[in-house]
Amino acid sequence: MYSAVWLLICFLSFAGVYLSLSAPFLAAIHVLVYTGAILVLFVFVIMLLNLRDEELGEEYPAGTRFLAAGGCTALFTLIAVPIYEAHLPGMPPLPEDGHFGSIESVGNLLFTVYGLPFELVSVLIIVAMFGALVLAKKKLWGPA
Amino acid sequence: MTEYLLLSAAIFAIGAYGVIARRNLLIVLMSLELMLNGVNIALVAFSRGRVDADPTGQVFVLMVMAVAAAEVAVGLAIVIALFRTRRTLDTNDLHQLNG
């Protein structure tokens, strides 16, 4: 599946965008989580299923896809036109201490102001982990 | 600022196209990731655009990433379970819940 490789390139360039927005910690986490975990999971599932062409099924006919493309272009214009018309100011200068976006500044917020959401994320991940295990298991009850 | 928001909107629209127009369940999940990433870029751009240099937006992005990771784990588990029982990943063949 070539799409997984292109998704990898996409994710790496998103990390570059984060770096250009002076969020180095986020760029590192992005590379770790997306290319390190999510994409590996995708590639693993693609290899595990080992799909043949006839199992993939037909894609929509070209007319339907053009319609969807038109709708999404309309969606993009709907978002983009107000952004253009807002005449947003350029980026303000960074503070002198160079802490913006560092592990220190993000971690400070994460453990003080957003402590409760941070802990709740662990609950979410535990639930997702058990859910994935239960869903992917071959037989839940009885002899395997 | 404008460029980053336009990039974010474009990525969101491309992801939406993938979700709507493709029928392969794996591609739909990948496009969902793309949509989440588009929103993340907007959040980081707004966080950078603040005059008081408050990285709260980056904390939000971390939360979104955690939710995306959980979503993709459960989604791929569903894909595996579906493929095991139905031998297909075509979203139009999976209409048992249509009622």
gemmi code that builds the backbone of each chain (N, CA, C; Angstrom):
import gemmi

chains = {
    "A": [
        ("MET", (0.843, -1.204, 0.000), (0.000, 0.000, 0.000), (0.878, 1.255, 0.000)),
        ("TYR", (0.814, 1.946, -1.143), (1.645, 3.145, -1.244), (1.124, 4.262, -0.347)),
        ("SER", (-0.179, 4.224, -0.046), (-0.759, 5.321, 0.726), (-0.112, 5.426, 2.095)),
        ("ALA", (0.300, 4.295, 2.680), (0.947, 4.349, 3.991), (2.265, 5.096, 3.903)),
        ("VAL", (3.009, 4.877, 2.797), (4.290, 5.573, 2.636), (4.054, 7.075, 2.478)),
        ("TRP", (3.027, 7.428, 1.675), (2.738, 8.857, 1.496), (2.273, 9.484, 2.803)),
        ("LEU", (1.530, 8.700, 3.592), (1.103, 9.212, 4.895), (2.311, 9.469, 5.785)),
        ("LEU", (3.328, 8.594, 5.677), (4.561, 8.795, 6.444), (5.205, 10.114, 6.061)),
        ("ILE", (5.295, 10.372, 4.730), (5.911, 11.623, 4.270), (5.103, 12.817, 4.776)),
        ("CYS", (3.765, 12.676, 4.720), (2.875, 13.730, 5.212), (3.154, 14.027, 6.681)),
        ("PHE", (3.216, 12.976, 7.495), (3.409, 13.163, 8.934), (4.747, 13.809, 9.219)),
        ("LEU", (5.795, 13.401, 8.469), (7.108, 13.993, 8.700), (7.079, 15.481, 8.354)),
        ("SER", (6.346, 15.845, 7.270), (6.313, 17.272, 6.929), (5.478, 18.049, 7.935)),
        ("PHE", (4.452, 17.392, 8.551), (3.729, 18.077, 9.624), (4.663, 18.393, 10.787)),
        ("ALA", (5.568, 17.447, 11.076), (6.548, 17.713, 12.133), (7.393, 18.931, 11.768)),
        ("GLY", (7.732, 19.065, 10.473), (8.460, 20.247, 10.030), (7.663, 21.516, 10.239)),
        ("VAL", (6.342, 21.438, 9.976), (5.488, 22.613, 10.192), (5.489, 22.998, 11.672)),
        ("TYR", (5.419, 22.001, 12.547), (5.438, 22.288, 13.986), (6.745, 22.951, 14.380)),
        ("LEU", (7.852, 22.474, 13.787), (9.147, 23.078, 14.095), (9.159, 24.538, 13.657)),
        ("SER", (8.579, 24.818, 12.475), (8.581, 26.195, 11.988), (7.656, 27.069, 12.825)),
        ("LEU", (6.730, 26.455, 13.558), (5.867, 27.223, 14.461), (6.463, 27.250, 15.865)),
        ("SER", (7.743, 26.986, 15.979), (8.490, 26.946, 17.241), (7.780, 26.121, 18.305)),
        ("ALA", (7.491, 24.865, 17.925), (6.965, 23.907, 18.890), (7.802, 22.630, 18.810)),
        ("PRO", (9.068, 22.690, 19.229), (9.962, 21.536, 19.031), (9.519, 20.306, 19.812)),
        ("PHE", (8.978, 20.505, 21.024), (8.519, 19.363, 21.817), (7.391, 18.638, 21.096)),
        ("LEU", (6.461, 19.439, 20.558), (5.321, 18.859, 19.851), (5.776, 18.123, 18.591)),
        ("ALA", (6.782, 18.682, 17.905), (7.281, 18.009, 16.701), (7.853, 16.649, 17.065)),
        ("ALA", (8.609, 16.593, 18.157), (9.190, 15.310, 18.568), (8.099, 14.325, 18.939)),
        ("ILE", (7.109, 14.782, 19.712), (6.013, 13.888, 20.118), (5.237, 13.427, 18.883)),
        ("HIS", (5.065, 14.356, 17.926), (4.329, 14.010, 16.705), (5.031, 12.877, 15.960)),
        ("VAL", (6.357, 13.021, 15.797), (7.093, 11.965, 15.097), (6.984, 10.654, 15.866)),
        ("LEU", (7.103, 10.727, 17.200), (7.047, 9.505, 17.998), (5.694, 8.835, 17.879)),
        ("VAL", (4.615, 9.621, 18.073), (3.276, 9.033, 18.135), (2.809, 8.614, 16.757)),
        ("TYR", (2.927, 9.528, 15.775), (2.323, 9.234, 14.482), (3.159, 8.258, 13.666)),
        ("THR", (4.436, 8.591, 13.427), (5.219, 7.663, 12.617), (5.654, 6.463, 13.437)),
        ("GLY", (5.848, 6.665, 14.737), (6.347, 5.561, 15.544), (5.267, 4.586, 15.941)),
        ("ALA", (4.052, 5.076, 16.185), (3.012, 4.186, 16.689), (1.899, 3.977, 15.668)),
        ("ILE", (1.287, 5.074, 15.221), (0.080, 4.934, 14.404), (0.404, 4.339, 13.052)),
        ("LEU", (1.480, 4.855, 12.417), (1.790, 4.353, 11.080), (2.282, 2.921, 11.125)),
        ("VAL", (3.056, 2.588, 12.171), (3.506, 1.203, 12.317), (2.305, 0.279, 12.483)),
        ("LEU", (1.302, 0.753, 13.234), (0.071, -0.022, 13.409), (-0.625, -0.234, 12.074)),
        ("PHE", (-0.690, 0.841, 11.260), (-1.322, 0.725, 9.944), (-0.589, -0.305, 9.088)),
        ("VAL", (0.738, -0.168, 9.026), (1.519, -1.073, 8.181), (1.374, -2.504, 8.682)),
        ("PHE", (1.336, -2.650, 10.004), (1.183, -3.976, 10.596), (-0.148, -4.593, 10.191)),
        ("VAL", (-1.216, -3.800, 10.245), (-2.536, -4.325, 9.880), (-2.581, -4.651, 8.392)),
        ("ILE", (-1.966, -3.796, 7.557), (-1.950, -4.049, 6.118), (-1.245, -5.374, 5.828)),
        ("MET", (-0.126, -5.596, 6.526), (0.591, -6.850, 6.306), (-0.186, -8.031, 6.865)),
        ("LEU", (-0.858, -7.823, 7.994), (-1.591, -8.908, 8.647), (-2.767, -9.357, 7.789)),
        ("LEU", (-3.490, -8.377, 7.216), (-4.664, -8.731, 6.418), (-4.254, -9.290, 5.064)),
        ("ASN", (-3.118, -8.795, 4.529), (-2.582, -9.293, 3.265), (-3.665, -9.308, 2.190)),
        ("LEU", (-4.229, -8.118, 1.925), (-5.405, -8.013, 1.064), (-5.074, -8.339, -0.379)),
        ("ARG", (-5.984, -9.047, -1.015), (-5.904, -9.206, -2.462), (-6.807, -8.162, -3.098)),
        ("ASP", (-6.594, -7.972, -4.419), (-7.298, -6.874, -5.089), (-8.805, -7.052, -5.052)),
        ("GLU", (-9.272, -8.310, -5.174), (-10.717, -8.496, -5.244), (-11.361, -8.296, -3.872)),
        ("GLU", (-10.565, -8.373, -2.804), (-11.138, -8.145, -1.472), (-11.289, -6.660, -1.163)),
        ("LEU", (-10.592, -5.838, -1.946), (-10.667, -4.405, -1.692), (-11.994, -3.815, -2.131)),
        ("GLY", (-12.655, -4.462, -3.090), (-13.938, -3.948, -3.568), (-13.745, -2.808, -4.537)),
        ("GLU", (-14.847, -2.417, -5.149), (-14.822, -1.345, -6.131), (-14.798, 0.006, -5.437)),
        ("GLU", (-14.083, 0.957, -6.048), (-14.223, 2.330, -5.574), (-15.484, 2.932, -6.192)),
        ("TYR", (-15.886, 4.091, -5.681), (-17.058, 4.754, -6.245), (-16.792, 5.129, -7.702)),
        ("PRO", (-17.831, 5.236, -8.525), (-17.621, 5.707, -9.901), (-17.116, 7.140, -9.916)),
        ("ALA", (-16.527, 7.525, -11.061), (-15.847, 8.818, -11.155), (-16.797, 9.973, -10.862)),
        ("GLY", (-18.079, 9.840, -11.276), (-19.026, 10.926, -11.059), (-19.209, 11.227, -9.577)),
        ("THR", (-19.405, 10.148, -8.788), (-19.583, 10.332, -7.348), (-18.353, 10.963, -6.727)),
        ("ARG", (-17.173, 10.518, -7.203), (-15.946, 11.056, -6.617), (-15.763, 12.530, -6.963)),
        ("PHE", (-16.159, 12.886, -8.216), (-16.074, 14.305, -8.589), (-16.993, 15.128, -7.713)),
        ("LEU", (-18.182, 14.563, -7.441), (-19.141, 15.264, -6.588), (-18.548, 15.486, -5.192)),
        ("ALA", (-17.929, 14.430, -4.656), (-17.321, 14.544, -3.327), (-16.183, 15.556, -3.348)),
        ("ALA", (-15.371, 15.532, -4.436), (-14.270, 16.488, -4.547), (-14.799, 17.911, -4.600)),
        ("GLY", (-15.916, 18.104, -5.353), (-16.517, 19.433, -5.406), (-16.990, 19.881, -4.041)),
        ("GLY", (-17.632, 18.966, -3.310), (-18.098, 19.301, -1.970), (-16.955, 19.692, -1.051)),
        ("CYS", (-15.838, 18.950, -1.144), (-14.711, 19.248, -0.263), (-14.030, 20.545, -0.676)),
        ("THR", (-13.996, 20.834, -1.985), (-13.461, 22.125, -2.419), (-14.327, 23.263, -1.880)),
        ("ALA", (-15.658, 23.045, -1.906), (-16.561, 24.049, -1.347), (-16.296, 24.237, 0.144)),
        ("LEU", (-16.069, 23.107, 0.841), (-15.748, 23.181, 2.270), (-14.490, 24.005, 2.506)),
        ("PHE", (-13.459, 23.729, 1.656), (-12.198, 24.463, 1.793), (-12.416, 25.953, 1.562)),
        ("THR", (-13.184, 26.291, 0.516), (-13.430, 27.710, 0.236), (-14.184, 28.355, 1.378)),
        ("LEU", (-15.138, 27.583, 1.936), (-15.942, 28.105, 3.037), (-15.062, 28.464, 4.234)),
        ("ILE", (-13.995, 27.657, 4.453), (-13.090, 27.963, 5.566), (-12.092, 29.031, 5.168)),
        ("ALA", (-11.618, 28.973, 3.900), (-10.482, 29.803, 3.497), (-10.873, 31.259, 3.305)),
        ("VAL", (-12.087, 31.503, 2.801), (-12.463, 32.893, 2.502), (-12.494, 33.764, 3.763)),
        ("PRO", (-13.123, 33.308, 4.876), (-13.059, 34.132, 6.089), (-11.643, 34.331, 6.607)),
        ("ILE", (-10.781, 33.302, 6.416), (-9.396, 33.451, 6.876), (-8.720, 34.565, 6.087)),
        ("TYR", (-8.965, 34.593, 4.746), (-8.381, 35.643, 3.923), (-8.895, 37.008, 4.342)),
        ("GLU", (-10.233, 37.072, 4.558), (-10.840, 38.375, 4.803), (-10.542, 38.903, 6.194)),
        ("ALA", (-10.101, 38.021, 7.102), (-9.850, 38.462, 8.472), (-8.601, 39.325, 8.566)),
        ("HIS", (-7.692, 39.226, 7.570), (-6.425, 39.982, 7.579), (-5.709, 39.798, 8.908)),
        ("LEU", (-5.414, 38.541, 9.198), (-4.789, 38.217, 10.478), (-3.406, 38.850, 10.566)),
        ("PRO", (-3.025, 39.268, 11.749), (-1.681, 39.843, 11.905), (-0.619, 38.765, 11.787)),
        ("GLY", (0.599, 39.167, 11.513), (1.696, 38.216, 11.436), (2.026, 37.683, 12.820)),
        ("MET", (2.993, 36.765, 12.846), (3.356, 36.158, 14.126), (4.025, 37.187, 15.039)),
        ("PRO", (3.610, 37.261, 16.294), (4.285, 38.170, 17.222), (5.695, 37.661, 17.525)),
        ("PRO", (6.573, 38.541, 17.946), (7.933, 38.076, 18.262), (7.924, 37.154, 19.474)),
        ("LEU", (8.829, 36.197, 19.461), (8.915, 35.256, 20.579), (9.535, 35.941, 21.788)),
        ("PRO", (9.172, 35.512, 23.003), (9.847, 36.059, 24.181), (11.333, 35.707, 24.166)),
        ("GLU", (12.101, 36.525, 24.868), (13.555, 36.439, 24.776), (14.118, 35.153, 25.372)),
        ("ASP", (13.398, 34.583, 26.398), (14.025, 33.473, 27.128), (14.075, 32.179, 26.310)),
        ("GLY", (13.369, 32.147, 25.148), (13.449, 30.976, 24.293), (12.801, 29.744, 24.878)),
        ("HIS", (11.864, 29.924, 25.831), (11.209, 28.763, 26.435), (9.938, 28.363, 25.720)),
        ("PHE", (9.480, 29.193, 24.782), (8.176, 28.921, 24.161), (8.199, 27.585, 23.430)),
        ("GLY", (7.259, 26.702, 23.781), (7.166, 25.431, 23.089), (8.157, 24.396, 23.563)),
        ("SER", (8.950, 24.720, 24.580), (9.902, 23.733, 25.073), (9.179, 22.718, 25.949)),
        ("ILE", (9.889, 21.643, 26.300), (9.298, 20.635, 27.190), (8.892, 21.284, 28.497)),
        ("GLU", (9.718, 22.235, 28.955), (9.478, 22.855, 30.250), (8.156, 23.609, 30.265)),
        ("SER", (7.929, 24.443, 29.243), (6.723, 25.276, 29.278), (5.463, 24.445, 29.076)),
        ("VAL", (5.526, 23.488, 28.113), (4.340, 22.655, 27.866), (4.081, 21.753, 29.066)),
        ("GLY", (5.141, 21.169, 29.621), (4.974, 20.275, 30.757), (4.442, 20.981, 31.972)),
        ("ASN", (4.879, 22.234, 32.176), (4.367, 23.020, 33.298), (2.858, 23.154, 33.226)),
        ("LEU", (2.371, 23.519, 32.030), (0.923, 23.658, 31.859), (0.225, 22.314, 32.045)),
        ("LEU", (0.855, 21.277, 31.495), (0.232, 19.952, 31.485), (0.050, 19.421, 32.904)),
        ("PHE", (0.960, 19.751, 33.798), (0.887, 19.172, 35.135), (0.250, 20.103, 36.147)),
        ("THR", (-0.026, 21.364, 35.751), (-0.666, 22.267, 36.709), (-2.094, 22.572, 36.285)),
        ("VAL", (-2.239, 23.384, 35.230), (-3.570, 23.838, 34.837), (-4.388, 22.687, 34.272)),
        ("TYR", (-3.723, 21.838, 33.435), (-4.450, 20.775, 32.744), (-4.121, 19.418, 33.344)),
        ("GLY", (-3.971, 19.377, 34.659), (-3.638, 18.119, 35.316), (-4.732, 17.082, 35.192)),
        ("LEU", (-5.978, 17.497, 35.396), (-7.084, 16.530, 35.365), (-7.286, 15.927, 33.969)),
        ("PRO", (-7.351, 16.764, 32.894), (-7.441, 16.158, 31.560), (-6.284, 15.230, 31.254)),
        ("PHE", (-5.100, 15.602, 31.730), (-3.918, 14.771, 31.482), (-4.092, 13.396, 32.105)),
        ("GLU", (-4.644, 13.364, 33.338), (-4.855, 12.069, 33.980), (-5.977, 11.294, 33.299)),
        ("LEU", (-7.011, 12.040, 32.832), (-8.132, 11.359, 32.179), (-7.703, 10.708, 30.871)),
        ("VAL", (-6.674, 11.307, 30.218), (-6.166, 10.703, 28.985), (-5.667, 9.289, 29.251)),
        ("SER", (-5.064, 9.073, 30.443), (-4.577, 7.730, 30.747), (-5.742, 6.752, 30.853)),
        ("VAL", (-6.872, 7.218, 31.432), (-8.062, 6.356, 31.489), (-8.512, 6.000, 30.076)),
        ("LEU", (-8.550, 7.035, 29.208), (-8.964, 6.809, 27.816), (-8.083, 5.775, 27.146)),
        ("ILE", (-6.762, 5.893, 27.359), (-5.849, 4.985, 26.668), (-5.999, 3.570, 27.210)),
        ("ILE", (-6.221, 3.432, 28.530), (-6.447, 2.094, 29.095), (-7.694, 1.473, 28.474)),
        ("VAL", (-8.783, 2.275, 28.412), (-10.033, 1.763, 27.846), (-9.826, 1.364, 26.388)),
        ("ALA", (-9.107, 2.220, 25.619), (-8.870, 1.919, 24.214), (-8.042, 0.646, 24.073)),
        ("MET", (-7.072, 0.469, 24.969), (-6.215, -0.712, 24.906), (-7.029, -1.976, 25.127)),
        ("PHE", (-7.855, -1.974, 26.187), (-8.685, -3.153, 26.453), (-9.686, -3.364, 25.329)),
        ("GLY", (-10.274, -2.262, 24.832), (-11.234, -2.379, 23.735), (-10.605, -3.004, 22.512)),
        ("ALA", (-9.396, -2.556, 22.164), (-8.723, -3.104, 20.988), (-8.423, -4.585, 21.197)),
        ("LEU", (-7.991, -4.936, 22.400), (-7.685, -6.345, 22.687), (-8.931, -7.204, 22.528)),
        ("VAL", (-10.042, -6.732, 23.132), (-11.281, -7.519, 23.095), (-11.783, -7.653, 21.670)),
        ("LEU", (-11.697, -6.547, 20.903), (-12.230, -6.573, 19.537), (-11.414, -7.483, 18.630)),
        ("ALA", (-10.090, -7.443, 18.790), (-9.240, -8.172, 17.854), (-9.044, -9.617, 18.261)),
        ("LYS", (-9.490, -9.977, 19.449), (-9.303, -11.365, 19.898), (-10.208, -12.274, 19.077)),
        ("LYS", (-9.708, -13.487, 18.815), (-10.469, -14.359, 17.936), (-11.742, -14.841, 18.609)),
        ("LYS", (-11.598, -15.402, 19.778), (-12.780, -15.929, 20.475), (-12.709, -15.453, 21.911)),
        ("LEU", (-13.791, -14.821, 22.354), (-13.774, -14.280, 23.711), (-14.054, -15.366, 24.734)),
        ("TRP", (-15.070, -16.174, 24.460), (-15.465, -17.185, 25.427), (-15.290, -18.574, 24.824)),
        ("GLY", (-15.182, -19.537, 25.665), (-15.079, -20.901, 25.208), (-13.663, -21.229, 24.768)),
        ("PRO", (-13.439, -22.468, 24.375), (-12.088, -22.858, 23.957), (-11.684, -22.162, 22.657)),
        ("ALA", (-10.445, -21.769, 22.598), (-9.968, -21.008, 21.436), (-9.859, -21.913, 20.202)),
    ],
    "B": [
        ("MET", (0.573, 33.600, 9.646), (-0.621, 33.063, 10.295), (-1.620, 32.569, 9.261)),
        ("THR", (-1.905, 33.455, 8.257), (-2.882, 33.076, 7.236), (-2.454, 31.828, 6.492)),
        ("GLU", (-1.143, 31.727, 6.184), (-0.677, 30.572, 5.418), (-0.912, 29.288, 6.198)),
        ("TYR", (-0.605, 29.319, 7.484), (-0.746, 28.108, 8.284), (-2.208, 27.694, 8.372)),
        ("LEU", (-3.099, 28.670, 8.540), (-4.518, 28.337, 8.637), (-5.028, 27.790, 7.308)),
        ("LEU", (-4.523, 28.355, 6.189), (-4.943, 27.828, 4.883), (-4.445, 26.405, 4.690)),
        ("LEU", (-3.193, 26.151, 5.112), (-2.659, 24.788, 5.037), (-3.528, 23.844, 5.857)),
        ("SER", (-3.903, 24.301, 7.041), (-4.735, 23.467, 7.907), (-6.088, 23.181, 7.263)),
        ("ALA", (-6.694, 24.208, 6.672), (-7.994, 24.012, 6.018), (-7.861, 23.067, 4.833)),
        ("ALA", (-6.759, 23.223, 4.070), (-6.576, 22.351, 2.902), (-6.429, 20.901, 3.335)),
        ("ILE", (-5.642, 20.663, 4.381), (-5.432, 19.282, 4.832), (-6.733, 18.705, 5.362)),
        ("PHE", (-7.511, 19.545, 6.056), (-8.799, 19.072, 6.564), (-9.723, 18.692, 5.410)),
        ("ALA", (-9.722, 19.531, 4.350), (-10.613, 19.247, 3.211), (-10.169, 17.982, 2.483)),
        ("ILE", (-8.842, 17.799, 2.340), (-8.350, 16.586, 1.674), (-8.735, 15.351, 2.478)),
        ("GLY", (-8.602, 15.461, 3.806), (-8.998, 14.337, 4.649), (-10.489, 14.051, 4.536)),
        ("ALA", (-11.297, 15.126, 4.473), (-12.745, 14.936, 4.345), (-13.072, 14.243, 3.034)),
        ("TYR", (-12.345, 14.636, 1.953), (-12.554, 13.957, 0.676), (-12.251, 12.471, 0.794)),
        ("GLY", (-11.142, 12.149, 1.464), (-10.788, 10.747, 1.617), (-11.834, 9.972, 2.387)),
        ("VAL", (-12.390, 10.605, 3.426), (-13.402, 9.915, 4.233), (-14.664, 9.694, 3.412)),
        ("ILE", (-15.045, 10.697, 2.595), (-16.315, 10.598, 1.879), (-16.183, 9.704, 0.655)),
        ("ALA", (-15.109, 9.895, -0.136), (-15.097, 9.324, -1.480), (-14.420, 7.970, -1.571)),
        ("ARG", (-13.734, 7.524, -0.529), (-13.089, 6.223, -0.631), (-13.927, 5.166, 0.058)),
        ("ARG", (-13.802, 3.918, -0.391), (-14.587, 2.847, 0.208), (-13.743, 1.838, 0.954)),
        ("ASN", (-12.423, 1.974, 0.839), (-11.536, 1.092, 1.594), (-11.445, 1.612, 3.031)),
        ("LEU", (-11.793, 0.738, 3.983), (-11.888, 1.167, 5.372), (-10.548, 1.663, 5.915)),
        ("LEU", (-9.438, 1.063, 5.455), (-8.123, 1.491, 5.926), (-7.825, 2.909, 5.467)),
        ("ILE", (-8.172, 3.203, 4.198), (-7.922, 4.545, 3.664), (-8.790, 5.559, 4.417)),
        ("VAL", (-10.025, 5.156, 4.762), (-10.903, 6.069, 5.499), (-10.272, 6.423, 6.838)),
        ("LEU", (-9.686, 5.422, 7.515), (-9.039, 5.693, 8.805), (-7.835, 6.614, 8.628)),
        ("MET", (-7.048, 6.376, 7.564), (-5.886, 7.245, 7.315), (-6.341, 8.682, 7.074)),
        ("SER", (-7.444, 8.845, 6.324), (-7.933, 10.197, 6.042), (-8.422, 10.870, 7.309)),
        ("LEU", (-8.990, 10.068, 8.229), (-9.401, 10.631, 9.520), (-8.193, 11.203, 10.260)),
        ("GLU", (-7.080, 10.454, 10.226), (-5.856, 10.962, 10.849), (-5.442, 12.283, 10.216)),
        ("LEU", (-5.593, 12.362, 8.885), (-5.219, 13.583, 8.170), (-6.074, 14.757, 8.644)),
        ("MET", (-7.377, 14.513, 8.848), (-8.262, 15.587, 9.311), (-7.849, 16.061, 10.699)),
        ("LEU", (-7.540, 15.104, 11.582), (-7.110, 15.480, 12.938), (-5.833, 16.306, 12.886)),
        ("ASN", (-4.929, 15.942, 11.956), (-3.676, 16.679, 11.848), (-3.904, 18.094, 11.355)),
        ("GLY", (-4.880, 18.250, 10.444), (-5.181, 19.594, 9.973), (-5.617, 20.499, 11.117)),
        ("VAL", (-6.480, 19.963, 11.982), (-6.923, 20.746, 13.129), (-5.751, 21.045, 14.056)),
        ("ASN", (-4.856, 20.054, 14.230), (-3.702, 20.259, 15.104), (-2.852, 21.428, 14.628)),
        ("ILE", (-2.643, 21.516, 13.303), (-1.809, 22.599, 12.775), (-2.444, 23.945, 13.092)),
        ("ALA", (-3.795, 24.019, 12.953), (-4.471, 25.276, 13.278), (-4.268, 25.632, 14.756)),
        ("LEU", (-4.374, 24.617, 15.632), (-4.220, 24.883, 17.070), (-2.814, 25.393, 17.388)),
        ("VAL", (-1.791, 24.753, 16.784), (-0.419, 25.191, 17.059), (-0.197, 26.586, 16.506)),
        ("ALA", (-0.776, 26.874, 15.323), (-0.588, 28.201, 14.731), (-1.213, 29.267, 15.628)),
        ("PHE", (-2.422, 29.006, 16.144), (-3.059, 29.989, 17.027), (-2.262, 30.162, 18.308)),
        ("SER", (-1.703, 29.042, 18.811), (-0.900, 29.130, 20.030), (0.334, 30.001, 19.801)),
        ("ARG", (0.942, 29.853, 18.610), (2.119, 30.658, 18.289), (1.731, 32.114, 18.050)),
        ("GLY", (0.496, 32.348, 17.573), (0.091, 33.702, 17.236), (-0.282, 34.561, 18.428)),
        ("ARG", (-0.337, 33.973, 19.606), (-0.729, 34.768, 20.778), (0.395, 35.710, 21.185)),
        ("VAL", (0.013, 36.916, 21.583), (1.048, 37.889, 21.938), (1.702, 37.542, 23.265)),
        ("ASP", (0.953, 36.880, 24.181), (1.531, 36.612, 25.498), (2.300, 35.293, 25.554)),
        ("ALA", (2.556, 34.672, 24.375), (3.384, 33.457, 24.310), (2.909, 32.401, 25.295)),
        ("ASP", (1.618, 32.028, 25.153), (1.024, 31.024, 26.026), (0.903, 29.715, 25.255)),
        ("PRO", (1.626, 28.665, 25.648), (1.586, 27.422, 24.856), (0.407, 26.511, 25.182)),
        ("THR", (-0.725, 27.083, 25.597), (-1.883, 26.240, 25.922), (-2.351, 25.418, 24.716)),
        ("GLY", (-2.295, 26.035, 23.520), (-2.718, 25.325, 22.322), (-1.919, 24.056, 22.104)),
        ("GLN", (-0.652, 24.065, 22.483), (0.162, 22.865, 22.298), (-0.277, 21.766, 23.241)),
        ("VAL", (-0.759, 22.153, 24.437), (-1.293, 21.135, 25.348), (-2.523, 20.477, 24.734)),
        ("PHE", (-3.374, 21.308, 24.114), (-4.564, 20.756, 23.458), (-4.167, 19.762, 22.371)),
        ("VAL", (-3.124, 20.126, 21.608), (-2.692, 19.239, 20.533), (-2.224, 17.904, 21.101)),
        ("LEU", (-1.561, 17.947, 22.258), (-1.148, 16.683, 22.883), (-2.360, 15.819, 23.200)),
        ("MET", (-3.426, 16.460, 23.716), (-4.651, 15.706, 24.020), (-5.241, 15.109, 22.738)),
        ("VAL", (-5.262, 15.923, 21.663), (-5.809, 15.424, 20.396), (-5.008, 14.229, 19.912)),
        ("MET", (-3.684, 14.304, 20.068), (-2.843, 13.180, 19.638), (-3.172, 11.929, 20.430)),
        ("ALA", (-3.397, 12.079, 21.736), (-3.724, 10.901, 22.551), (-5.041, 10.295, 22.090)),
        ("VAL", (-6.031, 11.167, 21.822), (-7.324, 10.660, 21.347), (-7.166, 9.996, 19.995)),
        ("ALA", (-6.320, 10.576, 19.113), (-6.117, 9.985, 17.790), (-5.476, 8.616, 17.914)),
        ("ALA", (-4.514, 8.492, 18.825), (-3.866, 7.193, 19.001), (-4.866, 6.162, 19.492)),
        ("ALA", (-5.711, 6.534, 20.450), (-6.714, 5.605, 20.966), (-7.695, 5.231, 19.864)),
        ("GLU", (-8.101, 6.255, 19.082), (-9.072, 6.013, 18.008), (-8.512, 5.044, 16.985)),
        ("VAL", (-7.251, 5.227, 16.615), (-6.703, 4.372, 15.565), (-6.505, 2.950, 16.081)),
        ("ALA", (-6.192, 2.804, 17.368), (-6.050, 1.455, 17.919), (-7.374, 0.715, 17.871)),
        ("VAL", (-8.439, 1.377, 18.340), (-9.752, 0.728, 18.326), (-10.223, 0.523, 16.892)),
        ("GLY", (-10.008, 1.523, 16.024), (-10.453, 1.414, 14.638), (-9.799, 0.258, 13.919)),
        ("LEU", (-8.481, 0.087, 14.103), (-7.808, -1.006, 13.414), (-8.219, -2.345, 13.996)),
        ("ALA", (-8.522, -2.381, 15.301), (-9.033, -3.631, 15.880), (-10.369, -3.988, 15.255)),
        ("ILE", (-11.233, -2.975, 15.044), (-12.521, -3.224, 14.384), (-12.291, -3.711, 12.955)),
        ("VAL", (-11.297, -3.086, 12.267), (-10.996, -3.516, 10.893), (-10.606, -4.982, 10.872)),
        ("ILE", (-9.746, -5.385, 11.805), (-9.304, -6.785, 11.845), (-10.482, -7.710, 12.125)),
        ("ALA", (-11.326, -7.330, 13.109), (-12.465, -8.186, 13.441), (-13.429, -8.283, 12.265)),
        ("LEU", (-13.661, -7.147, 11.580), (-14.559, -7.156, 10.430), (-14.019, -8.037, 9.315)),
        ("PHE", (-12.726, -7.876, 9.034), (-12.157, -8.629, 7.924), (-12.179, -10.127, 8.225)),
        ("ARG", (-12.039, -10.467, 9.505), (-12.023, -11.872, 9.872), (-13.395, -12.508, 9.633)),
        ("THR", (-14.463, -11.738, 9.901), (-15.794, -12.329, 9.769), (-16.371, -12.139, 8.381)),
        ("ARG", (-16.061, -10.996, 7.717), (-16.758, -10.700, 6.462), (-15.874, -10.800, 5.231)),
        ("ARG", (-14.566, -10.918, 5.396), (-13.605, -10.995, 4.283), (-13.737, -9.796, 3.339)),
        ("THR", (-14.061, -8.643, 3.829), (-14.119, -7.460, 2.967), (-13.824, -6.220, 3.794)),
        ("LEU", (-13.297, -5.184, 3.109), (-13.095, -3.901, 3.773), (-13.898, -2.809, 3.087)),
        ("ASP", (-14.796, -3.209, 2.198), (-15.572, -2.234, 1.444), (-16.673, -1.671, 2.337)),
        ("THR", (-16.705, -0.333, 2.471), (-17.684, 0.248, 3.403), (-19.108, 0.045, 2.922)),
        ("ASN", (-19.310, -0.158, 1.599), (-20.678, -0.358, 1.112), (-21.167, -1.777, 1.330)),
        ("ASP", (-20.235, -2.715, 1.544), (-20.666, -4.079, 1.843), (-20.982, -4.262, 3.317)),
        ("LEU", (-20.587, -3.295, 4.126), (-20.780, -3.415, 5.570), (-22.016, -2.631, 5.970)),
        ("HIS", (-23.174, -3.168, 5.600), (-24.409, -2.419, 5.883), (-25.340, -3.211, 6.789)),
        ("GLN", (-24.794, -4.082, 7.601), (-25.639, -4.887, 8.476), (-26.360, -4.030, 9.507)),
        ("LEU", (-25.777, -2.919, 9.876), (-26.391, -2.066, 10.898), (-27.349, -1.054, 10.297)),
        ("ASN", (-27.583, -1.156, 8.966), (-28.440, -0.157, 8.338), (-29.892, -0.261, 8.777)),
        ("GLY", (-30.301, -1.407, 9.255), (-31.676, -1.561, 9.729), (-32.629, -1.933, 8.628)),
    ],
}
model = gemmi.Model(1)
for chain_id, residues in chains.items():
    chain = gemmi.Chain(chain_id)
    for i, (resn, *xyz) in enumerate(residues, 1):
        res = gemmi.Residue()
        res.name, res.seqid = resn, gemmi.SeqId(i, " ")
        for name, pos in zip(("N", "CA", "C"), xyz):
            atom = gemmi.Atom()
            atom.name, atom.element = name, gemmi.Element(name[0])
            atom.pos, atom.b_iso = gemmi.Position(*pos), 0.0
            res.add_atom(atom)
        chain.add_residue(res)
    model.add_chain(chain)
structure = gemmi.Structure()
structure.add_model(model)
structure.setup_entities()
